[in-house]
Amino acid sequence: MKDQSLQTPMKARYNQRALKDRLTRYFVGAGGISVIIAILLIFFYLLYVVVPMFGSAEIKESVTYISPGEGKTLHLGLEEQGTIGVRFTDNGHIIFFSTDSGVIVQDIDLTLPARITSVSSNLDLVVLGLENGSALAVRYKFDLSYPDDIRTLTPRLEYPLGEELLSLDESEQALTQVVVQLNEDGAGLAATTIDNRLVATRYLREESFISGDISIELESKSELAIETSIDSIILTPALDHLYTATSGGTLTDYSLDEDGFDGNTTEYNFIQEITRLKLLLGGSSLLIGLENGEVQQWMSVRKDGGRELTFIRAFPKNGDNNRQAVTYIATEQQRKGFAVADSKGSITLYYSTSQRTLADINTAETSIENMAWSTRAQHLLVADDKNQLHLYQVHNEYPEISWDVLWGKVWYEGYDEADYIWQSSASTNEFEPKFSLMPLSFGTIKAAFYAMIFAVPIAIFGAIFTAQFMAPRMRQTVKPSIEIMEALPTVILGFLAGLWLAPYVETHLAGIFTLLLILPAGFILCAWLWRFVPNKSVFEGWEALILIPVVLFLIWLSMVLSSPIEILFFDGDLRSHMSNEWGLSYDQRNALVVGLIMGFAVIPTIFSIAEDALFSVPQHLVRGSLALGATRWQTMTSVVLPAASPGIFSAIMMGFGRAVGETMIVLMATGNTPLMDMSIFQGMRTLAANLAVEVPEAEVFSTHYRVLFLAALILFLFTFVFNTLAEIIRHRLRQRYSGL
């Protein structure tokens, strides 16, 4: 009975312990599963934001009807949301109409004194060339109001060059081609006449702030006689070049100055006939439509001290061997996209930067003569040669992105060659976004590389000495002190790096490099002098404490020698000498500063894990090696290091992961310049720092926003894959040395 009474409380305690074990197992398992679920949720959310960016564009016809009003369509336009369209007709009427039904909203008669013989446009600015050699510039606008909470648009006309006709040709010959460009200083018009002459004019334009009246004064006028008829002309926004296309596939570049033609011309010959010329948004690129359906992009590039019109890329007609001539090119109003129509009714959407063919459609099945985009590029209005209008709805949210844009070299406007560039925003509406992730990925690896070069040797050798050679009492102080360094906020380290360390390194650059020579030499000298110290066994395990004053002295000596060394060998300025003699530019916030300060931040992580691995090596292995006659260093290299190698490898990988994901230090100490330069004297921009800088400013669900999430996904996958490979290698090392 007594034994049974004792067994009852023991059984109860056993049951309680078993219950606690089961609960602990469940809670630990639930925690592990929760971590995995959280990681998967992060992954799938990033994927959810990124995937739509790679979707295909879509174009579909919404409605077709006979062109409202009378006359042939010379020009088409659309308001911002595509609800109201505008037709310029050959009988001098401007007809505003509802795009979904064709019902006329307003019909304005310009009452021109002569027949319209030519027309061209620059967004909502339209210039009409007349049979009597004069021209009229008209801009259509839509006033927005909300009477009774109903969105209402009221069309109106503006005359940016005045309501009076501008006489371009004094001989009053019909203008067969006419173009206009308007800028802050004035305006430029160019035209071709029916008797084969080129006319270029410049006007000074002033607008009264009080009355709003516009005054125009002719600044210059010049003309050239040409031998062949011109099919198409284009004037650049800067009024410095006039491009003409003539029969036989010849493109001629006429250079202009303030007085007109300056006599410099350049000809470019094409195998195919040129059927259409159009400037891309911003006027930096010239689109050339050819008879075989191909469109080429050319732009001015700096070469041999001057500038030369250069072929950049081609856009072949999509999926049709029987290619038809390009009849019209319509460029988007806010992006670098454009639509191309041919003589058989095919419409193809392209994007210049990504060189993508986005979508195509053919519902007109007849020659297309005019096209117009709405401001947001969600609607495309088309006129064919049968006097019909077609309204297309376009879904094309992210045309800027392709594999080449993200990871390849792209030739951007304003650059002399293709390159990897990240520049997501600018102050102008004509800006061409540059979304190359290569400089950001390169900067991430570069920052981590230089940080690891500084941190790994110090952390690993420090861990070896602390775990195997340091006195226990000193180890009890050193190890917690280094580990507590990991708690330092990285924003403080970045602040110190940007405001103190970077200027200090710049001032004492020669001393920094001198330290790389003085420090090893000083250690060797101290080791030689240590041979003569009596009773060295008294200091066994405390050598590091004795070496601290030596290290501080050598650092002080290197900094003191910095200025004399610069004066003696580098004419007093090492940075200027590097730039002039070696071609190395120096940026104050550079990889050297990042390597020093981020290495300082990474050292505690590597040191702590590596020291634990080294200290955990069973002592019977160490004693056995020493008993067999091995020295302490032989024991370290042949027994301790192999046994601790999985832990040391994990420490390095953890440190590398910390360096790759670091944000605040690289944000404040690198200069944030997205360069692909491995020089230690140049800065960089990392993926993490770029996210911290640009995500708060990115428009939600814009291309920029989704590309930033793609950068986050890449960083996530890089860390995941790298850590997985590290774990596999660590597991194999553990299996290999498990027999020790």
C-alpha positions, 0 to 999 in steps of 0.5 A, spaced: 500 500 500 505 504 501 508 503 494 502 504 491 501 511 495 508 513 492 507 511 485 500 515 485 504 522 485 510 520 481 505 518 476 501 525 476 508 528 475 509 524 469 503 526 466 504 533 467 511 533 464 508 529 458 503 534 457 508 540 458 512 536 453 506 535 448 504 542 449 511 545 448 512 540 441 505 543 439 507 550 440 514 550 437 511 546 431 506 551 430 511 557 431 515 554 426 509 553 421 507 560 422 514 562 420 514 558 414 507 561 412 509 568 414 515 567 409 510 564 404 505 570 404 511 575 403 513 571 397 506 571 394 504 578 396 511 580 392 509 576 386 502 578 386 504 586 385 510 584 380 506 579 376 501 584 372 507 588 370 509 582 365 502 582 362 500 583 355 497 589 352 490 588 349 487 592 344 479 591 341 475 595 337 469 599 341 465 602 336 465 604 328 461 609 325 461 614 319 465 620 320 461 626 323 460 632 319 462 633 312 469 633 309 475 629 309 479 628 315 485 631 315 487 631 323 484 627 329 484 629 336 481 626 343 480 629 350 484 626 356 479 620 357 477 619 350 469 621 351 470 627 346 474 627 339 475 632 334 476 632 326 479 637 322 476 637 315 479 639 308 473 644 308 476 648 314 471 646 319 473 643 326 468 638 329 467 636 336 463 630 337 462 624 342 466 618 340 461 613 343 456 615 338 459 620 333 454 625 335 456 632 333 458 636 340 460 643 336 462 645 329 466 651 328 468 654 321 474 657 321 472 661 315 479 661 311 480 665 305 484 659 301 483 651 301 487 647 306 493 643 303 497 641 308 496 639 316 501 637 322 500 637 329 504 637 335 500 634 341 494 638 341 497 644 337 495 643 330 498 647 324 494 648 317 498 650 311 493 653 306 493 654 298 496 661 298 502 660 302 500 662 309 499 658 315 494 658 321 496 655 328 490 652 332 490 649 339 484 645 341 482 645 349 476 642 353 474 646 359 472 641 365 466 643 369 461 639 374 454 642 373 449 638 377 455 633 379 455 631 372 462 631 368 461 636 362 466 638 357 466 644 353 470 645 347 474 651 345 480 654 341 486 657 342 491 661 337 498 661 340 500 665 334 495 669 333 488 669 329 491 672 323 494 668 318 502 667 318 505 668 311 510 663 310 511 664 302 511 671 299 510 668 292 503 665 295 505 658 293 501 652 296 504 649 302 504 641 301 507 640 307 507 644 314 510 643 321 510 647 327 514 647 334 512 652 340 517 653 345 518 659 351 522 663 346 517 663 340 515 659 335 518 656 329 514 654 322 517 650 316 514 648 310 514 646 303 511 649 297 508 646 291 514 649 286 519 645 291 522 650 295 523 649 303 521 655 307 523 656 315 521 661 319 522 663 326 517 668 330 518 672 337 512 671 341 509 675 347 503 674 351 500 680 355 499 678 362 493 683 363 489 682 357 492 675 354 493 678 347 498 675 343 503 679 339 508 675 334 514 678 330 518 675 325 525 674 327 528 670 321 525 667 314 530 663 309 528 658 304 532 653 299 530 650 292 530 643 292 530 638 286 525 633 288 518 633 291 518 632 299 514 627 302 514 628 309 518 634 314 519 634 321 522 640 325 525 639 332 523 642 338 530 646 339 529 649 332 536 647 330 534 641 325 529 640 319 528 633 317 525 631 310 524 625 306 524 624 299 522 619 294 528 614 293 528 613 300 533 619 302 532 622 309 536 629 309 538 633 315 538 640 314 541 644 320 538 651 322 541 657 326 537 663 328 537 666 321 535 659 318 538 654 314 546 655 315 548 650 309 550 644 313 546 638 310 547 630 311 543 625 307 541 618 309 539 613 304 535 607 305 533 601 301 526 602 302 522 608 301 520 612 307 513 613 307 512 617 314 516 621 319 514 622 326 518 625 332 517 621 339 515 624 345 520 630 347 522 630 340 529 627 341 528 621 337 525 621 330 521 615 328 521 613 320 516 609 317 518 605 311 515 602 305 516 594 308 512 596 314 518 597 318 519 603 323 526 605 325 528 609 331 534 614 330 536 620 334 542 625 335 548 622 338 555 625 340 560 623 335 567 625 334 566 632 337 560 633 334 553 630 333 550 625 328 543 622 327 544 615 329 540 609 328 538 606 334 533 600 333 528 597 329 521 595 330 519 590 324 511 589 323 509 583 327 507 576 324 506 578 317 510 576 311 506 580 306 508 587 310 505 593 307 507 601 307 506 605 314 501 610 312 501 613 319 504 613 326 501 616 332 505 617 338 503 617 345 502 624 349 505 621 356 510 615 354 515 613 349 509 608 346 506 609 339 501 606 334 503 604 327 498 603 321 499 601 314 495 601 308 491 594 309 488 597 316 493 593 321 494 597 327 500 595 331 502 598 338 510 599 340 514 601 345 521 604 344 525 603 350 523 596 351 523 595 343 517 591 345 511 589 340 505 590 344 499 588 340 496 588 333 489 589 330 486 589 324 478 591 323 478 597 318 481 592 313 482 598 309 488 604 309 488 608 315 490 615 314 489 618 321 490 616 328 490 620 335 491 617 342 487 620 348 492 623 354 492 617 358 493 612 352 487 608 353 483 610 347 485 610 340 481 614 335 482 612 327 480 614 321 480 610 314 480 612 307 472 610 307 471 616 311 469 611 317 472 612 324 474 607 329 474 607 336 479 602 340 480 601 347 487 599 349 489 596 356 497 597 356 499 599 363 506 597 363 509 597 356 516 600 359 518 593 362 522 587 358 527 583 360 532 587 356 530 593 360 531 590 367 537 586 365 540 588 359 544 594 356 539 599 353 540 605 349 536 611 352 535 618 349 541 623 350 546 618 351 552 616 346 551 609 347 547 603 350 548 602 358 545 600 364 542 605 368 537 606 373 533 613 373 526 612 375 524 620 375 525 627 372 522 633 372 519 633 365 513 630 362 518 627 356 522 623 361 524 616 359 524 612 365 530 607 366 529 601 370 535 597 369 536 593 376 543 591 374 547 597 377 542 596 383 544 588 384 551 590 382 551 595 388 548 590 393 554 585 391 559 591 391 557 593 398 557 586 401 564 584 398 568 590 401 564 589 407 566 582 408 573 583 406 574 588 412 570 584 417 571 576 415 579 576 417 578 580 423 572 576 426 574 569 424 581 570 427 578 574 433 574 568 434 579 563 433 584 567 438 578 568 443 575 561 443 582 557 443 588 562 446 584 567 450 584 567 458 577 565 460 577 571 465 578 576 459 574 571 454 568 573 459 569 580 458 571 580 450 565 576 448 559 579 451 562 586 449 563 584 442 556 581 441 553 587 444 556 591 439 550 588 434 545 592 438 548 598 435 542 602 431 545 601 424 542 608 423 547 611 428 553 607 424 550 610 417 550 617 420 557 617 423 559 614 417 556 619 412 558 625 417 565 623 420 568 617 417 567 619 410 570 626 411 576 623 415 578 618 410 578 623 405 583 627 409 587 622 411 587 617 405 594 616 405 594 614 412 589 609 411 593 606 406 599 606 410 596 603 415 595 597 411 603 596 411 605 599 418 600 594 422 602 588 419 610 590 420 608 593 427 605 586 429 611 582 426 616 587 430 612 586 436 612 578 435 620 578 434 620 583 441 616 578 445 621 573 444 626 577 449 620 578 454 622 573 461 616 569 464 612 569 458 607 564 461 605 569 466 601 573 460 599 567 457 592 568 454 592 576 455 596 577 449 591 581 446 590 586 452 597 587 451 597 588 444 591 594 444 596 600 446 600 597 440 594 597 435 592 604 437 599 607 437 600 604 429 593 607 427 595 614 430 602 613 427 599 612 420 594 618 421 600 623 423 604 620 417 598 621 412 600 629 410 608 628 410 607 622 405 602 626 401 607 632 400 613 627 399 610 622 394 603 625 391 604 633 390 600 634 397 594 631 394 593 624 393 586 625 390 588 629 385 594 625 383 590 619 383 585 623 378 590 626 374 596 620 373 592 614 374 585 616 372 581 614 378 576 619 381 574 619 388 567 620 391 567 622 398 562 617 400 565 610 397 566 603 397 572 604 402 567 608 407 562 603 406 567 597 407 569 600 414 563 602 417 559 596 414 564 591 416 564 594 423 557 592 423 557 585 421 563 583 425 559 581 431 555 577 427 560 573 424 565 573 431 559 570 435 557 564 431 564 562 429 567 563 436 561 559 439 563 553 434 570 554 435 569 553 443 564 548 442 569 543 439 570 537 444 576 538 449 578 531 448 579 532 441 584 538 443 587 534 449 588 528 444 592 532 439 596 535 444 598 529 447 600 526 441 605 531 440 602 536 436 603 544 437 597 548 439 597 551 432 597 544 429 591 542 433 588 548 431 589 548 423 588 540 423 583 538 429 579 545 431 578 548 424 575 542 421 571 540 426 568 547 427 568 549 419 560 548 419 559 553 424 564 558 421 561 557 414 554 559 417 557 565 421 560 567 414 554 566 410 550 570 416 554 576 415 554 576 408 546 576 408 546 581 413 551 585 409 546 584 403 540 586 406 543 592 410 539 599 408 541 605 413 548 604 412 549 604 405 543 609 404 547 614 408 554 612 407 554 611 399 552 617 396 546 613 393 549 613 386 547 607 381 554 606 378 557 599 375 564 601 377 568 596 382 573 602 384 573 602 391 573 610 391 566 610 388 559 609 391 554 605 389 546 604 390 544 597 393 537 594 392 535 595 399 537 603 400 533 604 393 527 601 396 528 605 402 529 612 398 524 611 392 518 606 395 515 612 399 515 617 393 512 611 388 505 612 385 501 606 387 501 600 382 505 604 377 510 601 373 515 604 378 512 602 384 512 595 381 519 595 379 521 596 386 517 590 388 520 586 383 527 589 386 524 587 393 522 580 390 529 579 387 533 581 394 528 576 397 529 570 393 537 572 393 537 571 400 533 565 400 537 561 395 543 563 398 541 561 405 539 555 402 545 553 399 549 555 405 545 550 409 546 545 404 554 546 404 554 546 412 550 540 412 555 536 408 561 539 412 558 537 418 557 530 415 564 530 413 567 532 419 562 528 424 567 522 425 572 527 429 
